[in-house]
């Protein structure tokens, strides 16, 4: 067999194998890449932390004596529409909520194990959430707030 025929045969086989690899080049205009997606802007949030005492105390027995099982915090937007309700065990004495930047109001109340109110609702006015900040609010459920 002639060596030039052998090289031609091997070259043809190589071209066929390369064609089976799935590589395709086109010089015709076609649809270009889609629009470049805009990166999502992260929501600017801050944290509000409410710390409380029961009759001036941070002790679990004070919650028991008050009949309180949980603290319920209802956060409303500037139009007084509820945006979030957060609950925490009374004996935790603090709770946090992450909120978008903005102005809020809230009401906190102590409830029993069946979510019945055992205290009056204590208002929290003019809560301003600033991105990246942690605003700490303090309150006391005095004996006069007990229902």
C-alpha positions, 0 to 999 in steps of 0.5 A: 500500500502506498504511504500517501494513501495511508496518510490520506485515509488516516487524515479522512478518519481524523476529520470524521472523528473531529466532526463527531465531537459536536463542535460547530462554527457558523459565520452566519449572523444569528441571535446574539446572547440575551440581555445581560441580567441586572444584578438584584439589588439586595433589600436594605434592611435593619434589625429592631430588637425589643427588650422587656422586663415584667414588673421591673424584673428579668426573671422567669418567675415574674412571667409566671406570676404575671400569667405570661407565656409569650410576648407578641409584637405586632409591627405595622407600617406608617399607614398602620397596616400590620407587616409582621407579628413576632412572638417569643417566650416571655422568659427570653426578655428580648426578640428581634425582627429584620425589617426593610428600611422605613418607619414603623409602629408596634404594639407589644403584649404579653399572652398566655399559653393559649394566646389570650392577652394577659397585659394591655398592649404597650405602643412603640411609636416612631420606629425608624429602621436604617439599613445595617443598623440594630435599633434596641427598644426597651419596655416594662410591663408594670403591674398596672399593665396586667389585665 
